[in-house]
Amino acid sequence: MASTATMRTSMALLLRTLSSKARTFHPQSPSLSWARCYPLLPAPQSRDITTSRRSYAAIASAQSPFRSNLLRIIRNEIDYQSEYAPPHQPATEFKSFSVEDRPGEQCIVMKGKFGEDETIKMEATMFDGFMAVPRTGLDASGSDVRLHVSLLVDISKADGSEDMEFLCSVWPNRIEIQNLYMLRRDKITGQPYMGPKFGSLKYDFQTAIKEFLRVRGIDSELCFFLHEYMMNKDRIELIQWLSKLNSFIAK
């Protein structure tokens, strides 16, 4: 049996090939036009039909071992992903927030309340960026990768007044507020003022807003939870994607 590294290399080559073909295919593709026009071509002689059937049979015979090998590579990858770090059942709550996973999608939704009249809704993506961090200590050569999650926080009042919306970057150990908006959901204006960049505000102002979010549970513990959750979701989605690919090719 091929080594794990060989199987993963083969899988990577396969995915790059499939991705390349997916990008080059479009409704105006010459191959598709040929497929439409094929029935309009003159009917071949019987001798040509026999020759064509033999050619198709030879191609099918040649493809059979390739398909079997392809399926074996995909199934080995599924086994590897399932056994190396088996995914677990996603959490359905965090502190006072409910957690709604969306299978097959790249985001989750969290909902909660603060006090009697505030509703909090958060939408978090799967990992959508990274940052290289230099290593420290005895092994200081090279760098580590720190993954990034985007978080949108909406805080609304029961009286229907304007909502506060925060666009945040979530790193494993901290939340960075990128923008703070005041939005009125039932009123559309041509060019609403969206406020300044959060980083341009005075330090004391930034500190007060961060404390405003912290007391509502949007803190370093949420960072840790989201990163753990997304690592698990990433593996679940990958295994599901590989399973769908396997089923399609096996048909």
C-alpha positions in Angstrom: 0.0 0.0 0.0 1.3 3.5 -0.9 2.6 5.6 2.0 0.3 8.3 3.5 2.5 11.0 2.0 2.2 9.4 -1.5 -1.6 9.2 -1.2 -1.9 12.8 0.0 0.3 13.9 -2.9 -1.8 12.0 -5.4 -4.9 13.5 -3.9 -3.5 17.0 -4.2 -2.7 16.4 -7.9 -6.2 15.1 -8.4 -7.8 18.1 -6.8 -5.7 20.5 -8.8 -6.6 18.7 -12.0 -10.3 18.8 -11.1 -10.1 22.4 -10.1 -8.3 23.3 -13.4 -11.0 21.6 -15.4 -13.8 23.3 -13.5 -12.3 26.7 -14.2 -12.0 26.1 -17.9 -15.5 24.7 -18.4 -18.2 27.2 -19.4 -21.4 27.2 -21.4 -19.6 28.3 -24.5 -17.0 25.6 -24.3 -16.1 24.1 -27.8 -16.6 20.6 -26.4 -20.2 21.4 -25.3 -20.9 23.0 -28.8 -19.6 19.8 -30.4 -21.9 17.7 -28.2 -24.9 19.8 -29.4 -23.9 19.5 -33.0 -23.0 15.8 -33.0 -26.5 14.5 -33.8 -26.6 16.8 -36.9 -23.5 15.2 -38.5 -24.0 12.6 -41.3 -24.6 9.1 -40.1 -21.4 7.0 -40.3 -21.3 3.8 -42.3 -21.8 0.5 -40.4 -18.1 -0.3 -40.6 -17.3 3.0 -38.8 -19.9 2.3 -36.1 -18.2 -1.0 -35.4 -14.8 0.7 -35.2 -16.3 3.4 -32.9 -17.8 0.8 -30.6 -14.4 -1.0 -30.3 -12.7 2.4 -29.6 -15.3 3.2 -26.8 -14.9 -0.2 -25.3 -11.1 0.2 -25.3 -11.4 3.6 -23.6 -13.9 2.2 -21.0 -11.5 -0.7 -20.3 -8.6 1.7 -19.9 -10.6 4.0 -17.6 -11.8 1.3 -15.3 -8.4 0.7 -13.5 -7.9 4.5 -13.3 -11.4 5.0 -11.7 -10.7 2.2 -9.2 -7.4 3.8 -8.3 -9.0 7.2 -8.0 -11.7 5.8 -5.7 -9.1 4.1 -3.6 -7.2 7.4 -3.2 -10.3 9.2 -2.2 -11.4 6.6 0.3 -7.9 6.5 1.8 -8.1 10.2 2.3 -11.5 9.9 4.0 -10.1 7.2 6.3 -7.1 9.4 7.1 -9.1 12.5 7.9 -11.6 10.5 9.9 -9.0 8.6 12.0 -6.2 11.2 12.4 -8.4 13.6 14.3 -12.0 12.3 14.3 -14.5 15.2 14.2 -17.0 15.4 17.1 -20.6 16.5 17.3 -20.6 20.3 17.1 -21.5 22.2 20.2 -25.0 23.7 20.2 -24.3 26.4 22.9 -21.6 28.6 24.3 -22.3 30.3 27.6 -25.6 32.1 27.1 -25.5 31.8 23.3 -27.2 29.2 21.1 -25.0 27.9 18.3 -26.6 27.1 14.9 -24.3 25.1 12.6 -25.1 25.3 8.9 -23.9 22.0 7.3 -22.4 22.5 3.8 -22.0 26.3 4.4 -19.0 28.3 5.6 -20.6 30.1 8.5 -22.3 29.5 11.8 -24.9 31.7 13.7 -24.9 32.5 17.4 -27.7 34.1 19.2 -28.2 35.4 22.7 -29.6 38.2 24.9 -28.2 40.7 27.3 -30.5 42.1 30.0 -34.1 42.5 29.2 -34.0 44.4 25.9 -30.9 43.6 24.0 -30.6 40.8 21.4 -27.2 39.7 20.1 -26.7 37.9 16.9 -23.2 36.8 15.6 -22.2 35.3 12.3 -18.8 33.7 12.1 -17.0 32.3 9.1 -14.8 29.3 8.8 -11.1 30.2 8.6 -10.7 32.8 5.9 -7.1 34.1 6.4 -3.9 33.6 8.4 -0.9 35.4 9.8 2.6 34.2 10.1 4.0 34.5 13.6 7.8 34.2 14.3 8.6 31.3 16.6 10.2 32.0 20.0 12.1 30.0 22.5 14.7 27.2 21.8 13.3 26.5 18.3 13.1 30.0 17.0 13.7 29.3 13.4 10.8 29.7 10.9 7.3 30.8 11.8 3.9 29.4 12.8 0.6 30.1 11.2 -2.2 31.8 13.1 -5.6 31.3 11.6 -8.2 34.1 11.2 -12.0 34.0 11.6 -14.3 36.9 10.5 -17.1 37.8 13.0 -20.1 40.0 12.5 -21.8 41.1 15.7 -25.3 42.7 15.7 -26.7 44.2 18.9 -30.3 45.4 18.7 -32.7 47.0 21.2 -36.3 45.9 21.7 -37.6 49.4 21.0 -36.6 49.1 17.3 -34.0 51.9 17.5 -30.8 51.7 15.4 -28.6 48.6 15.7 -24.9 48.5 16.6 -23.0 46.3 14.2 -19.3 45.3 14.7 -17.1 43.8 12.0 -14.4 41.9 13.8 -11.3 39.8 13.2 -11.0 36.9 15.6 -7.5 35.5 16.2 -6.9 32.6 18.6 -6.2 34.9 21.6 -7.9 38.2 20.8 -10.7 40.1 19.0 -9.9 43.1 16.8 -12.7 45.4 16.0 -12.3 46.7 12.4 -15.5 48.8 12.1 -18.4 49.9 14.2 -21.6 50.8 12.4 -25.0 52.3 13.5 -27.7 50.9 11.2 -31.4 51.4 11.0 -32.9 48.2 9.5 -36.2 49.7 8.3 -34.7 52.8 6.7 -32.7 52.9 3.6 -30.6 56.0 2.7 -28.6 56.7 -0.4 -25.2 57.1 1.2 -25.3 56.4 4.9 -22.5 57.5 7.1 -20.7 54.3 8.3 -18.5 55.9 10.9 -14.7 56.2 11.1 -12.2 53.3 11.1 -12.2 51.9 14.6 -8.4 52.0 14.8 -8.5 55.7 14.2 -10.5 56.4 17.3 -8.9 57.5 20.6 -7.4 54.8 22.8 -9.8 55.4 25.7 -12.8 55.2 23.3 -11.6 51.9 21.9 -11.0 50.5 25.3 -14.5 51.4 26.4 -16.1 49.8 23.4 -14.1 46.6 23.9 -15.3 46.5 27.5 -18.9 47.0 26.2 -18.5 43.8 24.1 -16.6 41.9 26.8 -19.4 42.1 29.4 -21.7 40.7 26.7 -19.5 37.6 26.3 -17.6 38.7 23.3 -14.1 38.1 24.6 -11.0 35.9 24.6 -13.0 32.8 25.6 -15.2 33.3 22.5 -12.0 33.4 20.4 -10.9 30.1 21.7 -14.4 28.6 21.3 -14.7 29.8 17.7 -11.3 28.5 16.7 -11.9 25.1 18.2 -15.4 24.9 16.6 -14.1 25.9 13.1 -11.3 23.4 13.2 -13.9 20.7 13.9 -16.3 22.1 11.3 -13.5 22.3 8.7 -12.8 18.5 9.1 -16.5 17.7 9.0 -17.0 19.7 5.8 -13.9 18.2 4.2 -15.0 14.6 4.9 -18.5 15.3 3.6 -17.1 16.9 0.4 -14.8 13.9 -0.1 -17.8 11.5 0.4 -19.8 13.3 -2.2 -16.9 13.2 -4.6 -16.5 9.5 -4.0 -20.2 8.8 -4.6 -20.2 10.8 -7.8 -17.2 9.0 -9.3 -18.5 5.6 -8.1 -21.7 5.9 -10.1 
